[in-house]
Each structure stands twice: as C-alpha cells, then as structure tokens.
C-alpha cells in the first residue's frame, strides 16, 4: 500500500471512528454517542441554520467515510464506526436547549432506540454494505428519538 493510500485509509478511519473513539473497549456506540455531546453543545450555539448545516455536513461525511471504513475494518457496520451514532444523537438533540438534563435525556433516548432497534429502525439495516446502510438506522433512530424527546420535554415541563 502506497503512502498516499495509507494516508487516505487513516483519514477515513479517523473520521469514521470519530477520532478513534470507536476503538474504545466494550460499548463503542455508547462512547461515540458520548463523544458527540461537545459537538452538540458547540453547534447549539450557532442557531438553527448553523446547527442544520453542521448536521447535514456530518451526515454527508458519514455517508462518504462509513462505506470505505467497513472495507478497511473487514466487516459490515463494524462497531468501531461511530460517526453514525454522532449524527443520530445530533438529530435527537436538534433544537433542544443545551443543558445537562437535555443531554442526559437525549443520550438515554437515542441509545435505547439504537440498541433495541424497534421498527422502522431495524428495517434500515437491510441492503448491501455501504455508507448508507451504516448510517440509515442511526438517522432514523435520531428522528424517532427527537420526537420522543420532544414528548418527554413537553410532559416534563407540565409536571
């Protein structure tokens, strides 16, 4: 493998594993989700347009790097690929005031959905190994998480 190819491989894996967080032991998806919280806090300071553009850029990045990362890591949807968890959590927390309570609640809601994978989340895993097959289930979990989080916040606010 040439130097240029090695550099490309390192860059792809660094992005897909969120700077290597995906290599942490035991629950890489949980670590990846936790590692998304600083980005959420920063993006939340940019307003709705900045947040939306940041999340869109991250999704496009994930779609681009997740497919090659699977090849480099040797199996479909390898656990070390956590850019999908980062994007999913950012969707769950979209438009939410950046407080530690919202961070904890959003984290719990997203991780629960991502682990249990109720329909239609599980349906998104079907298909050939690609960046989309890695990202889709977490993006849907993020949307479902956002809806559930909103319901909890509304009910919590009334309590």
ZIBEL-V715964 format. One record per backbone hydrogen bond with DSSP energy under -0.5 kcal/mol. CO is the residue of the C=O (numbers start at 1). NH is the residue of the N-H. If there is no record, write none. Layout:
[[CO,NH] [CO,NH]]
//
This chain:
[[2,6] [3,7] [4,8] [5,9] [6,10] [7,11] [8,12] [9,13] [10,14] [11,15] [12,16] [13,17] [14,19] [15,18] [16,82] [16,83] [17,21] [17,22] [18,21] [20,23] [21,24] [25,27] [26,28] [27,30] [27,31] [28,32] [29,33] [30,34] [31,35] [32,36] [33,36] [33,37] [34,37] [36,40] [37,41] [38,42] [39,43] [40,44] [41,45] [42,45] [43,46] [44,47] [46,50] [47,51] [48,52] [49,53] [50,54] [51,55] [52,56] [53,57] [54,58] [55,59] [56,60] [57,61] [58,62] [59,63] [60,64] [61,65] [62,66] [63,67] [64,68] [65,69] [66,70] [67,71] [68,72] [69,73] [70,74] [70,75] [75,78] [78,81] [80,82] [82,86] [83,87] [84,88] [85,89] [86,90] [87,91] [88,92] [89,93] [91,94] [93,96] [97,99] [99,103] [100,104] [101,105] [102,106] [103,107] [104,108] [105,109] [106,110] [107,111] [108,112] [109,113] [110,114] [111,115] [112,116] [113,117] [118,121] [118,122] [120,124] [121,124] [122,125] [123,126] [130,134] [131,135] [132,136] [135,139] [136,140] [137,141] [138,142] [139,143] [140,144] [141,145] [142,146] [143,147] [144,148] [145,149] [146,150] [147,151] [148,152] [149,153] [150,154] [151,155] [152,156] [153,157] [154,158] [155,159] [156,159]]
//
